[in-house]
């Protein structure tokens, strides 16, 4: 029921009502998925600071979810919080060492932290590992390296 109400508020662009309904839904269900989904919606509206809040809430609920770890790393990178992004990406990679999206976000986190050479070195090594393991998203790291060459 609350989810339907929240979706109606979103569709009608009633942002405050949508947020209040999402708060109630997350409190009621203790669902990391709801918190992460709302975080994604806030990202599309470019409300990065508020997105961080909801991604952190998802992380509090489900700290070992690969989707939560990736999304929190991503939103920390958007917020230019490189050290936080590195910490969460490392937690994720400890649990999911073959996660190319987390490797990609880790490379960005290193760059955002001010170490462009370290980011390139990390992405180069991660790409070699991902490519040799036949991981289907290895091209993400290649994409990072292509962007990094423009620095």
Steps between C-alpha positions, in 0.01 A plus 500: 500500500767756600705409197205579271447832675870584468494417129198726449677786677809440284296502180326821609840652589392563857854459632445578870203267523695233315793529742273481805324195359833334419619570856189329635538209256866445589424522873211256464676244282864549602572433133841590364350463152251779565772727639732422207223547244422840648869583492500418127201729446673781686808454282285547189377827654862597576433518873830339587517600869157357569586192292801442727266501801275231353787287373654513846164393641495204260853413612393507866220257420696264274878563518600194298271547199701533180239739357510720810880503513522594132234772523653652813845504339351660188316771692806576715693547176230734370524697826880518455551302822786291365626363832153382598454348154834319528407357840162369384639372167768310693237348728307393191805360324591300812156336473469499119853495355372444144267802500613706202256785582661530845846491340389779267369711787818431698707640214285815502525523879879490479495773235255714697728465801767677295712208384449487123810289440389256768154484343648418160729236653208347691272498194773352281557215745127449559434494125769237447355285780140544382585440135707188571219366719254559217281730707225637279528861618877535461439765233392739780861513614618551144256792478650647817850472356393672179358790703810510717724548196330836449628628838 
